Amino acid sequence: MERAAAVELIRGLVAIPSLSRHEAAASTWLVEQMRANGYERAFVDEAGNAVGELGDPSAARTIVLLGHIDTVPGNIPVRIEPSAGGDILFGRGSVDAKGPLATFVAGAARFGAARARESGLRIVVVGAVEEEAATSKGARFIASRFNGTTEPTPAACIIGEPSHWNRVTLGYKGRLLLDLTADQPMAHTAGPDASVASVVVDLWNWVTAHAAASNQGKDKAFDQLSPSLRRFVTATTAEMHDTVDAQFAWRLPVGFDADAFMTELRAWPAARVEGHTKFDFHFKGEERAWRGDRNNPLVRSFLAGVRTEDASAQLGFVLKTGTSDMNVVAPVWKCPIVAYGPGDSALDHTPNEHLPLDEYWKAVNVISHTLAAFAG
């Protein structure tokens, strides 16, 4: 695949809206593009993922390039604008993460089916659904497909997330979400009892104090427990009860015992709150943190891939405080894994999301070179 075709691939993919749980049109279109560009097998799987494969299905080694095809909401007119540094593609998903996904599709196509077969490597490119929905439906389906029983676990995996063309991400923090409701009979604000809102504030203060204690001696954000308050809504019901509907969230460090922490949170009301205040806790979205290492064949292949594209470039390494589908598949496969893709992650979800096309083309070539190095 040459540059003009690769640019049209990403422009066309970004132009198709694909909010989480509404990815069908984009998945179907991408599968058609895979078939047109030499993929030997291309299909929409049972989860709705767009899947393309190169090489012998029975090859001794499989490498999975796992991007995501869904986006967050936001209508950014899709356009290519010239700039002093080269053309720039604007559009929702251009960075997060249709840019990395298109990079995988184009880069694997440039490597080619014949070279994959000659080297005994099967390449599986996936545009996964629902990564932005915190369900990671697509990644969970792929993780269960390559489970060592149905199909062998991959020899390596590349996650499609922006890191710039010359950097890879080695790890992501974990995540935990708590939806909670608190309820107590309505009382006069001048009365002696604490309001239900102030009780939930007390819980939030305990959460922040707990995090501060946990983070003592840990200077790097990746190693810290990071709570955030996502929602706090007070109301009075027709049944004369005061209520709070809130959401707490945590970014979790590697090795954090989420089960013990959830048990401690559930026990908090009984130890500290009068009996007339009722709490309901609903935990969801739990993902384990993951940190890979630098000393493995995949990282060495990326070192070669970046240097082949630009002999003066050095491969950089990043740890991110968010989550990605790496959190889903890495604990299952336990294979060498990194995240890679063109673009500036600071533009994720923003109204100004855009991708320099020169960087995109460099990343396409890096993927092709990296696959060649890994195949060797």
N, C-alpha and C positions, 0 to 999 in steps of 0.2 A: 504494500500500500504506500503510495507516494504522498507527499505533503498535501496537495490539493484535496485528495480523497480523504485524508485524515482530518483535515479542517472541516470538510463538509460533513463528516461523520459526527464530530462533536457539535457542530452548529445544528444539525438536524436533531440530534438527541436532546440538546438543551431546549429546542423549540417545542418539544412535545411535553405538555404538563404531566407531571407524575407525582402528585402528592402521595404520601404514605397511604396505602390501601387503595390507591387509584393508579396503579402502575401498568395496567394491562396494555394500553396502547403503546407505551414506550417499550415494553418488553417485546411485544410482537414486532415492532419496527426494528429493534436492535437485532433480533434473531434473523430477520431478512437481510440486514447488512452483513452479519456474520457469514451467512450462506454465500452472499455475493462476493465476499472477499476471501474465499478459499477455506473456510472452516468445514471440516469433514462431517461434523455433526453439529446441528444447532437446533434448539427447541426451547419452548417455554415449559418448565417443569411443573410439578403438582402444586408447588408453593406460589407459582407465578413468576419465578426467577427467569431471566434470560440467560441461557447457558449455551456456550459454544466450545467445541473440543477439537483439538488438533493432535495427531499422532495415533498410535495403535492403542485401542482401549485396554489391551492386555499388557501394555508396557510395564517394565519393572518399576519405573518411577513415575509419579504424578505430581505436578505442581499446580496448585490452585491459585488463580488470580481472582480474588473476591472483592469486587466493588459493590456499590449500591446504587440503584437506579431511582430511588425515591428522593423527594426533596421536601423541605419545609415550605409553608405557604409564602407567597410573595410574588407579585407580578412585576418582573423586570423585563422591559421590552428587549427581545433578543436582537442583537445587532453586532456587527463588527466595525469598530472605529479605528482609523489610523492614528498613530501617535509617533512621537520622535523615537521611541524605543521599539516600534513595530506594532502590528495590528493587535487589537484587544477585543476579545469576545465578551460581551455583557449578556447576562441572563441568569435566572435562578437555576442553580445546580452547576454552573460553569466551573466552580471550585469544589463545592460540596454536594455531590461527589461524582457528577457525570464527567467532569474533566479527567480524573483518575481512571474512571471506568472506560472512557473512550481511549485513553492512553493504553490500557491493557488490550483492548480489542485491536487497535491499530498496531501496537508493538508486537503482539503475538502473530498477527497476520504478516507482518514484515519478516518475522523469523521463519514462518512457513510450515506447512504440514510435512513437506518432504524432509526438511531438516529435523523435525521432531521425530519422524519415523526412523531416520538414519541413526539418531542418537539414543533411541530407546526411551524417549520421554513423551509422556502424555501431558498436554497443556489443557487445563480446564479454566475457561474464563466465565465468571458469573456476575450478572447484574442483579444483586439481591434486592428483595422488597422489604419494606417496613423497618429499615435501619433507623430512620428518624422517628419512628413511632414508639421506640423503647421496647417493642416486642421482639425485634430482630427475627421475624418469622422466616425470612429467606435464609439467613445465615444458620439458623437452627436446623432447617431442613437439610442444608448442605452438610452441616456437621454430622447429622445422623446418617446421611448417604455414605460418606466416607468414614465409616465407623470401625473399620477393621474386620467387619463381618460381611456386610452387604458389598462393600468395596474396600480395598486396602486404604489405610490412612495415608494422607499425602506425604511426600518426601519433603515438601516445603510449601509455604503459603505466603502470598503477598496480598495485603489488605489495601484497598483503594481509598486513600485519604490524602489530602494535600499536605505536602511537606517541602515544597519546592523541588526542582528537578534533580538537585544534587544532595538531597538529604533523605534519610530513612528514619522512621519512628520505631523505636525498639519496645515501647511499652505505653500502656494507658492505665490510668487509675480506674478503680471499680466504682460502682454506683449503688445507692440504696435510696428508695423513695418511701415516704410514709404519708398516707392520707389519714388524717385523724379528724374525728368529730368529738366535741365535748358539749355536754348538755346539763343544765340544772334549772330548777324552778325559778321563775322570774322573781326578782327581789328589788326593793328600792335601793337606789344607788347610795343613799345615806345610811343604809343598814350596816350591820357589823360583818356580814359575810363578804368574802372576796367575790368579785364578779367572775363569771366563767371566762371572760376574756383575760383577766389578770391571772387566772390559774394557768391558762395555756401559755401566757407570757412567762410564768415561772418555769414551766416545762422547757420552753425555748432557752431561757437563761441557763438551765441545767445542761442542755445540749451544748451550748457554746462553752460552758465551763469544762464540761467533760472533754471536748475537743482540745481546749487549751492545755489541759493536763496531759492528754495523750500526745500532744505535739511537742512537749518539752524536749529540748535537745535535738530537734529535727529542723534543720534550716531550709531544706529544699521542699517546695510545694508538692512535688511528686510523692514525698514520704509522709505527708501530713494528712490527717483527717479533716475534711473541709465541709462544714455544714452550711446550708443556705435555706432561707425561709422563702418558699415559692408562693404561698397563698395564705391569707388570713382574713376570713370573712365572718363578721358577727351578724346575728339576726335574733329576732324574737318571734316565736311561732304563735299560731292561733291558739295553741294549747297552753299558752302562757309559760313557755320555757325559753330561756336565753341559751343560744347556741353559738358555737364556733366551728367553722369548717376551715381546716388548715392543711397545708402540705409542707413537710420538711423534706430536705434532700441532703444527701452526703456524697462526697467524692471520697472513695476509700483507698488507703494505701495498700501496697502488697502485704499479704499476710494478716490483714485485719480480720478478726473473728466476728463476722457479722451476726452469726447465730447468737452468740453470747450477748452482743450488744442489743439485739432485738428483745431478748429475754429481759435484760435490764430495763429497757424502755417500757415494756409492758408492765413491769412491777412498780414503776414510778408512781402512778396514781394511788395505789393501795398504801404506800408508805407516806405520802405527803399531802393527800387531798381528802377533804371531808367527804363522807359517804353520799351526800346529795349531789355531787358532781360526777357524772357518768362519762367515761371515755370509751371510744371505739377506735382501735388501731388497725389499719390495713396496710401492710408492707407489700411493696411490689418493685419491679424493675431492678432486682438485685443482680449485679454482675461482679465477678471477681476481678481484682486488678491483675494485670499481667506485665511482666517485664522480661523480654528476651535478652539473649547475649549477643556479643559481637563476633564470637569465634565459632563460626559455622559456615558451611558451604554457600548458603544463600547470601550472607553478608559479604563473603569474599567475591561472589559473583557480581554483586552490586558495585563493589570496589572496582572490579574490572570493567563493568558496564559504564560507570561514570567516567573512568579514565579513557575508555575507548572513544566516548563522545567528545571529551575535552581533556587532553593530556595534562593540562594545567590545573584541573579541578580536583578538589578533595571531597570525599564523601563525608557528610556530616551526620551526626546522630542526635535524635530528639527523644525526649520523654514528654508525653502530653497528659494534662490533668483532666481531660474529658474521657469519654468512652467511645468505643467503636466495635465493629463486629470481631475485632481481634479478641475482645473479652469473651466472646461466645465460643469461637472455634479453638483458640489456643489451649484452654484447659482440656479439651477433648482430644485434640490431635497431638499435642506436645511435640510438634515438629518445629524446625527453624521457621521463624515468622517475623516479618517486618511489615510496616505500612509505608506506602509510597504513592506519590502522585504530584503533578504540577500544581502550582497555585499557592497563595498565601492563606493559611487557615484563619488569619485574623478577619478575612472577608466572609467566612462562613455565616450564613443566615442573615447577612446584612443587606440593606437596600442597594449597596454599591458593588455587589458580587460581580467579579470579572476576572478573566484569565488572559494573560499575554500569550499569544499564539506561538511566538518563538520559543517560549518556555515549554509550552505543550509539545511542540515538535521535538525539542531536546529530550523530553521525558519519554516520548514514543520510541526514540532511538535507544535510550538507556534501557528500556524494557527489552527491546530486541537484542541488544548486546548482552544484557544480563541473562536472558534465556540461553543465548549461545554459550556463555561461560558456565552456566549451571549444567547445561547438557553435556559439556565437555568434562 
